Amino acid sequence: MNQRKSFKLDTALHATREGRPYTFAIMKPLFRQPCANLAVLALTFSSTFSIRAQTPPDQILLKDYKPRSIFKIPETRVEKARYPVIDVHSHDYARTDDNVARWVSSMDASNDGLMNAWKWRITNAPGVLSHDDVVNSLARAVKKHPRTTFIACHLANCCSDLDRVGAMLDQSPNLYADMGARFGELASTPRAVVRFFQRYQNRLFYGTDMDPEPEMYRTTFRLLETADEHFYPVYFRKYHWPMNAYALPDEVLKKVYRENALRVLRLE
C-alpha cells in the first residue's frame, strides 16, 4: 500500500521577538492514506490561517477592544428591580406616541417609573468654567440658598472623588445627588461605593440618563443589587474595564430606588 508523507499542525507556540508577540507552529510528519492527507492538509491550512489572522495585541484599536472575563464566578441576570423604582434623571428620548408606549412598557417590565426629563449642554469654549469651578459654584449656590433643594446630577461628576461629594452633602442638608449615567464609573471601586451609599442613603437617588432600553435597566439593577464581580455588560460595551456590582443592602436600595424621591419631591 502506498503511503505518502504529509504534515499536520501539532501545536502553536507563542513567544516574543524584540518585545513583539508572534506565533509559530510546530509541524510533524504523518503517514496517512491519500484521502486522509487531504483532510490533514485542509486542517493544517485552516488552523494556520486562523492563527495568522489574529490581530497582534499592539495593533488592536480601542473601538475593537471587547474584553471578556475569564473568571468562573457567579453571574446574575436581574430582569426586574427588587423594589419599585423612580428614575429621577432622564431625557425626552421618546419622540412619538409609539416611542412613549415602548418606553413605558420597558419601565413597567423592569419595575421602573420615569420622574422627570431635562436637557443640558455645556459648550467647550473660552470662558467656560472647568469642572472644579463648576463644582465649587454648585457648593456656593447650595449654601447661599438653603431653602432651595438642589440635586447634583451624575454625583457632580465626582465618581473618582466621592469624598468631595460627601463633604458637600455634610455641609448642606438641602443638597442631594443622583447617579445618572455613572454606573460604570462607580463599578471600579465597589467597596468605597457601598460605604458612600450607606452613609448618604437618605440623600441619593436612582437615575439613569441613558437610552431607555430593557438591557440598560437590567444592568443598572445588577450593579446595584448583586455581588457579581469582573464582568463586561453588553450595554456598557464602550467601557473597557470590568464592572463590579455593589450589593447594596435592602434598606439602602429601597431609599435610593424610590423612598427618597417620594419624600424630597413630595410625591407621597
C-alpha positions as a LaTeX table, in Angstrom:
\begin{tabular}{lrrr}
\hline
Residue & $x$ (\AA) & $y$ (\AA) & $z$ (\AA) \\
\hline
Met1 & 0.00 & 0.00 & 0.00 \\
Asn2 & 1.41 & 3.35 & $-1.00$ \\
Gln3 & 1.92 & 5.78 & 1.82 \\
Arg4 & 2.52 & 9.48 & 1.35 \\
Lys5 & 4.25 & 11.80 & 3.73 \\
Ser6 & 2.34 & 14.84 & 4.98 \\
Phe7 & 2.47 & 17.26 & 7.87 \\
Lys8 & $-0.07$ & 18.43 & 10.43 \\
Leu9 & $-0.19$ & 21.31 & 12.84 \\
Asp10 & 0.93 & 19.77 & 16.11 \\
Thr11 & 0.85 & 22.81 & 18.35 \\
Ala12 & 1.27 & 26.55 & 18.33 \\
Leu13 & 3.81 & 28.31 & 20.48 \\
His14 & 3.66 & 31.96 & 21.50 \\
Ala15 & 6.79 & 33.93 & 22.14 \\
Thr16 & 8.21 & 37.40 & 21.78 \\
Arg17 & 10.81 & 38.78 & 19.44 \\
Glu18 & 12.23 & 42.22 & 20.18 \\
Gly19 & 9.32 & 42.84 & 22.52 \\
Arg20 & 6.65 & 41.93 & 19.93 \\
Pro21 & 4.45 & 38.83 & 20.26 \\
Tyr22 & 4.44 & 36.29 & 17.47 \\
Thr23 & 3.14 & 32.78 & 16.92 \\
Phe24 & 4.82 & 29.89 & 15.18 \\
Ala25 & 3.64 & 26.36 & 14.51 \\
Ile26 & 5.42 & 23.06 & 15.06 \\
Met27 & 4.77 & 20.59 & 12.26 \\
Lys28 & 5.31 & 16.87 & 12.50 \\
Pro29 & 5.16 & 14.27 & 9.73 \\
Leu30 & 2.30 & 11.83 & 9.34 \\
Phe31 & 1.87 & 8.80 & 7.13 \\
Arg32 & $-1.73$ & 8.53 & 6.02 \\
Gln33 & $-3.85$ & 7.41 & 3.13 \\
Pro34 & $-4.05$ & 9.95 & 0.27 \\
Cys35 & $-7.61$ & 10.94 & 1.20 \\
Ala36 & $-6.56$ & 11.44 & 4.81 \\
Asn37 & $-3.66$ & 13.56 & 3.63 \\
Leu38 & $-6.08$ & 15.99 & 2.03 \\
Ala39 & $-8.10$ & 16.27 & 5.22 \\
Val40 & $-4.99$ & 16.86 & 7.32 \\
Leu41 & $-3.70$ & 19.41 & 4.83 \\
Ala42 & $-7.02$ & 21.27 & 4.93 \\
Leu43 & $-6.99$ & 21.23 & 8.73 \\
Thr44 & $-3.41$ & 22.46 & 8.76 \\
Phe45 & $-4.14$ & 25.30 & 6.35 \\
Ser46 & $-7.29$ & 26.30 & 8.23 \\
Ser47 & $-5.60$ & 26.28 & 11.62 \\
Thr48 & $-2.52$ & 28.13 & 10.42 \\
Phe49 & $-4.66$ & 30.73 & 8.65 \\
Ser50 & $-6.74$ & 31.22 & 11.81 \\
Ile51 & $-3.62$ & 31.83 & 13.89 \\
Arg52 & $-2.16$ & 34.27 & 11.39 \\
Ala53 & $-5.49$ & 36.12 & 11.12 \\
Gln54 & $-5.43$ & 37.17 & 14.76 \\
Thr55 & $-4.71$ & 40.85 & 15.31 \\
Pro56 & $-1.46$ & 41.41 & 17.24 \\
Pro57 & $-2.17$ & 42.92 & 20.66 \\
Asp58 & $-0.24$ & 46.09 & 19.88 \\
Gln59 & $-2.40$ & 46.71 & 16.80 \\
Ile60 & $-5.88$ & 46.37 & 18.36 \\
Leu61 & $-7.85$ & 49.60 & 18.14 \\
Leu62 & $-9.70$ & 50.75 & 21.23 \\
Lys63 & $-13.02$ & 50.64 & 19.36 \\
Asp64 & $-12.41$ & 46.96 & 18.58 \\
Tyr65 & $-11.29$ & 46.02 & 22.09 \\
Lys66 & $-14.07$ & 43.87 & 23.55 \\
Pro67 & $-12.67$ & 42.02 & 26.58 \\
Arg68 & $-14.42$ & 39.09 & 28.23 \\
Ser69 & $-13.92$ & 37.91 & 31.76 \\
Ile70 & $-12.03$ & 34.62 & 32.14 \\
Phe71 & $-13.11$ & 34.11 & 35.74 \\
Lys72 & $-15.54$ & 31.31 & 36.54 \\
Ile73 & $-17.64$ & 33.20 & 39.05 \\
Pro74 & $-21.40$ & 33.72 & 39.59 \\
Glu75 & $-23.31$ & 35.72 & 37.01 \\
Thr76 & $-26.73$ & 37.12 & 37.83 \\
Arg77 & $-29.40$ & 38.27 & 35.39 \\
Val78 & $-31.80$ & 40.73 & 37.02 \\
Glu79 & $-34.99$ & 41.05 & 34.99 \\
Lys80 & $-36.76$ & 43.41 & 37.38 \\
Ala81 & $-35.69$ & 45.68 & 40.22 \\
Arg82 & $-36.13$ & 44.18 & 43.66 \\
Tyr83 & $-38.30$ & 47.15 & 44.69 \\
Pro84 & $-40.30$ & 49.78 & 42.78 \\
Val85 & $-38.09$ & 52.43 & 41.21 \\
Ile86 & $-38.38$ & 56.11 & 40.30 \\
Asp87 & $-35.91$ & 57.30 & 37.67 \\
Val88 & $-35.25$ & 60.93 & 38.63 \\
His89 & $-32.85$ & 61.67 & 35.79 \\
Ser90 & $-33.79$ & 61.00 & 32.19 \\
His91 & $-34.39$ & 62.86 & 28.93 \\
Asp92 & $-37.09$ & 63.13 & 26.28 \\
Tyr93 & $-35.79$ & 60.25 & 24.19 \\
Ala94 & $-39.30$ & 59.29 & 23.11 \\
Arg95 & $-40.49$ & 61.46 & 20.21 \\
Thr96 & $-43.68$ & 59.71 & 19.17 \\
Asp97 & $-46.63$ & 58.05 & 20.89 \\
Asp98 & $-45.26$ & 54.65 & 19.88 \\
Asn99 & $-41.86$ & 55.52 & 21.37 \\
Val100 & $-43.53$ & 56.59 & 24.60 \\
Ala101 & $-45.57$ & 53.39 & 24.71 \\
Arg102 & $-42.46$ & 51.23 & 24.26 \\
Trp103 & $-40.60$ & 53.22 & 26.90 \\
Val104 & $-43.40$ & 52.88 & 29.44 \\
Ser105 & $-43.64$ & 49.18 & 28.63 \\
Ser106 & $-39.92$ & 48.76 & 29.33 \\
Met107 & $-40.20$ & 50.60 & 32.62 \\
Asp108 & $-43.25$ & 48.60 & 33.67 \\
Ala109 & $-41.44$ & 45.38 & 32.89 \\
Ser110 & $-38.42$ & 46.41 & 34.94 \\
Asn111 & $-40.27$ & 47.99 & 37.89 \\
Asp112 & $-39.12$ & 51.48 & 36.96 \\
Gly113 & $-41.05$ & 54.75 & 36.73 \\
Leu114 & $-39.96$ & 57.95 & 34.95 \\
Met115 & $-39.86$ & 61.05 & 37.14 \\
Asn116 & $-38.69$ & 63.98 & 35.01 \\
Ala117 & $-36.72$ & 64.97 & 31.95 \\
Trp118 & $-34.25$ & 67.77 & 31.36 \\
Lys119 & $-31.84$ & 68.85 & 28.65 \\
Trp120 & $-28.38$ & 70.19 & 29.30 \\
Arg121 & $-25.41$ & 71.25 & 27.28 \\
Ile122 & $-22.01$ & 72.66 & 28.19 \\
Thr123 & $-20.18$ & 74.43 & 25.36 \\
Asn124 & $-16.46$ & 73.85 & 25.11 \\
Ala125 & $-15.38$ & 77.43 & 24.55 \\
Pro126 & $-13.15$ & 80.09 & 26.12 \\
Gly127 & $-14.54$ & 81.36 & 29.39 \\
Val128 & $-16.38$ & 78.17 & 30.24 \\
Leu129 & $-15.81$ & 77.01 & 33.79 \\
Ser130 & $-13.63$ & 73.98 & 34.48 \\
His131 & $-15.05$ & 71.00 & 36.33 \\
Asp132 & $-13.55$ & 72.16 & 39.62 \\
Asp133 & $-15.02$ & 75.62 & 39.11 \\
Val134 & $-18.44$ & 74.16 & 38.32 \\
Val135 & $-18.42$ & 72.01 & 41.46 \\
Asn136 & $-17.28$ & 74.95 & 43.57 \\
Ser137 & $-20.01$ & 77.14 & 42.12 \\
Leu138 & $-22.56$ & 74.44 & 42.95 \\
Ala139 & $-21.33$ & 74.31 & 46.53 \\
Arg140 & $-21.60$ & 78.11 & 46.84 \\
Ala141 & $-25.09$ & 78.19 & 45.34 \\
Val142 & $-26.32$ & 75.45 & 47.67 \\
Lys143 & $-25.02$ & 77.31 & 50.71 \\
Lys144 & $-26.40$ & 80.64 & 49.50 \\
His145 & $-29.92$ & 79.25 & 49.05 \\
Pro146 & $-30.55$ & 76.92 & 52.00 \\
Arg147 & $-34.32$ & 76.85 & 51.37 \\
Thr148 & $-33.84$ & 75.54 & 47.82 \\
Thr149 & $-33.42$ & 71.83 & 47.16 \\
Phe150 & $-30.53$ & 71.01 & 44.81 \\
Ile151 & $-29.86$ & 67.67 & 43.11 \\
Ala152 & $-26.30$ & 67.18 & 41.87 \\
Cys153 & $-26.66$ & 65.22 & 38.64 \\
His154 & $-24.14$ & 62.44 & 37.96 \\
Leu155 & $-22.87$ & 62.76 & 41.54 \\
Ala156 & $-21.45$ & 66.10 & 40.40 \\
Asn157 & $-19.14$ & 64.12 & 38.10 \\
Cys158 & $-17.03$ & 63.27 & 41.13 \\
Cys159 & $-17.11$ & 59.48 & 40.91 \\
Ser160 & $-13.34$ & 59.39 & 41.31 \\
Asp161 & $-13.59$ & 61.54 & 44.44 \\
Leu162 & $-16.72$ & 60.61 & 46.34 \\
Asp163 & $-15.32$ & 62.26 & 49.47 \\
Arg164 & $-15.76$ & 65.61 & 47.72 \\
Val165 & $-19.45$ & 64.92 & 47.16 \\
Gly166 & $-19.73$ & 63.65 & 50.72 \\
Ala167 & $-18.21$ & 66.85 & 52.09 \\
Met168 & $-20.80$ & 68.95 & 50.24 \\
Leu169 & $-23.61$ & 66.71 & 51.48 \\
Asp170 & $-22.30$ & 67.07 & 55.04 \\
Gln171 & $-22.18$ & 70.86 & 54.77 \\
Ser172 & $-25.53$ & 71.38 & 53.04 \\
Pro173 & $-28.65$ & 69.44 & 54.10 \\
Asn174 & $-30.53$ & 70.86 & 51.07 \\
Leu175 & $-28.23$ & 69.05 & 48.63 \\
Tyr176 & $-28.95$ & 65.63 & 47.11 \\
Ala177 & $-27.36$ & 63.67 & 44.26 \\
Asp178 & $-28.30$ & 61.20 & 41.57 \\
Met179 & $-26.14$ & 58.54 & 39.92 \\
Gly180 & $-27.38$ & 59.04 & 36.37 \\
Ala181 & $-25.03$ & 57.62 & 33.71 \\
Arg182 & $-22.30$ & 56.94 & 36.25 \\
Phe183 & $-22.87$ & 53.25 & 36.97 \\
Gly184 & $-19.79$ & 52.15 & 35.04 \\
Glu185 & $-17.61$ & 54.82 & 36.63 \\
Leu186 & $-18.62$ & 53.62 & 40.09 \\
Ala187 & $-18.15$ & 49.94 & 39.29 \\
Ser188 & $-14.36$ & 50.04 & 39.68 \\
Thr189 & $-14.48$ & 50.70 & 43.44 \\
Pro190 & $-17.49$ & 48.78 & 44.79 \\
Arg191 & $-16.46$ & 48.75 & 48.46 \\
Ala192 & $-15.92$ & 52.53 & 48.52 \\
Val193 & $-19.24$ & 52.95 & 46.72 \\
Val194 & $-21.09$ & 50.83 & 49.29 \\
Arg195 & $-19.62$ & 52.87 & 52.15 \\
Phe196 & $-20.69$ & 56.07 & 50.40 \\
Phe197 & $-24.22$ & 54.85 & 49.73 \\
Gln198 & $-24.66$ & 53.57 & 53.26 \\
Arg199 & $-23.55$ & 56.87 & 54.78 \\
Tyr200 & $-25.68$ & 59.03 & 52.48 \\
Gln201 & $-28.55$ & 56.63 & 51.89 \\
Asn202 & $-31.12$ & 59.37 & 52.63 \\
Arg203 & $-29.63$ & 61.78 & 50.08 \\
Leu204 & $-29.15$ & 59.73 & 46.92 \\
Phe205 & $-31.48$ & 58.98 & 44.00 \\
Tyr206 & $-31.61$ & 56.33 & 41.34 \\
Gly207 & $-31.30$ & 57.93 & 37.89 \\
Thr208 & $-30.27$ & 56.56 & 34.51 \\
Asp209 & $-29.74$ & 59.35 & 31.95 \\
Met210 & $-29.28$ & 56.63 & 29.32 \\
Asp211 & $-31.27$ & 55.25 & 26.41 \\
Pro212 & $-34.37$ & 53.53 & 27.84 \\
Glu213 & $-33.52$ & 50.01 & 26.70 \\
Pro214 & $-34.52$ & 46.96 & 28.77 \\
Glu215 & $-30.90$ & 45.78 & 28.96 \\
Met216 & $-29.86$ & 49.15 & 30.36 \\
Tyr217 & $-32.29$ & 48.79 & 33.25 \\
Arg218 & $-31.24$ & 45.18 & 33.86 \\
Thr219 & $-27.59$ & 46.19 & 34.01 \\
Thr220 & $-28.15$ & 49.02 & 36.49 \\
Phe221 & $-30.20$ & 46.73 & 38.73 \\
Arg222 & $-27.50$ & 44.07 & 38.52 \\
Leu223 & $-24.87$ & 46.59 & 39.59 \\
Leu224 & $-26.90$ & 47.88 & 42.49 \\
Glu225 & $-28.35$ & 44.62 & 43.81 \\
Thr226 & $-25.93$ & 41.75 & 43.18 \\
Ala227 & $-22.42$ & 40.84 & 44.26 \\
Asp228 & $-21.26$ & 39.92 & 40.74 \\
Glu229 & $-17.62$ & 40.68 & 40.00 \\
His230 & $-15.42$ & 41.30 & 36.99 \\
Phe231 & $-17.97$ & 41.31 & 34.17 \\
Tyr232 & $-18.34$ & 43.24 & 30.94 \\
Pro233 & $-22.04$ & 44.01 & 30.37 \\
Val234 & $-23.13$ & 44.33 & 26.77 \\
Tyr235 & $-24.88$ & 47.64 & 27.38 \\
Phe236 & $-21.64$ & 49.19 & 28.64 \\
Arg237 & $-19.52$ & 47.71 & 25.85 \\
Lys238 & $-17.84$ & 51.07 & 25.24 \\
Tyr239 & $-16.29$ & 50.83 & 28.69 \\
His240 & $-13.01$ & 48.96 & 28.62 \\
Trp241 & $-12.73$ & 47.93 & 32.22 \\
Pro242 & $-14.50$ & 45.20 & 34.23 \\
Met243 & $-17.59$ & 46.01 & 36.29 \\
Asn244 & $-18.03$ & 45.01 & 39.93 \\
Ala245 & $-21.50$ & 45.17 & 41.47 \\
Tyr246 & $-22.20$ & 46.95 & 44.76 \\
Ala247 & $-24.63$ & 44.56 & 46.51 \\
Leu248 & $-26.37$ & 47.38 & 48.37 \\
Pro249 & $-28.36$ & 46.36 & 51.46 \\
Asp250 & $-32.14$ & 46.22 & 51.09 \\
Glu251 & $-32.77$ & 49.21 & 53.32 \\
Val252 & $-30.45$ & 51.32 & 51.16 \\
Leu253 & $-31.98$ & 50.05 & 47.91 \\
Lys254 & $-35.49$ & 50.98 & 49.00 \\
Lys255 & $-34.46$ & 54.55 & 49.75 \\
Val256 & $-32.30$ & 55.06 & 46.66 \\
Tyr257 & $-34.80$ & 53.42 & 44.33 \\
Arg258 & $-37.93$ & 55.22 & 45.48 \\
Glu259 & $-38.41$ & 56.43 & 49.05 \\
Asn260 & $-36.02$ & 59.39 & 48.83 \\
Ala261 & $-37.67$ & 60.66 & 45.64 \\
Leu262 & $-41.14$ & 60.34 & 47.14 \\
Arg263 & $-40.08$ & 62.31 & 50.22 \\
Val264 & $-37.91$ & 65.02 & 48.67 \\
Leu265 & $-40.11$ & 65.66 & 45.65 \\
Arg266 & $-43.23$ & 65.48 & 47.85 \\
Leu267 & $-44.93$ & 62.81 & 45.80 \\
Glu268 & $-46.41$ & 60.89 & 48.71 \\
\hline
\end{tabular}
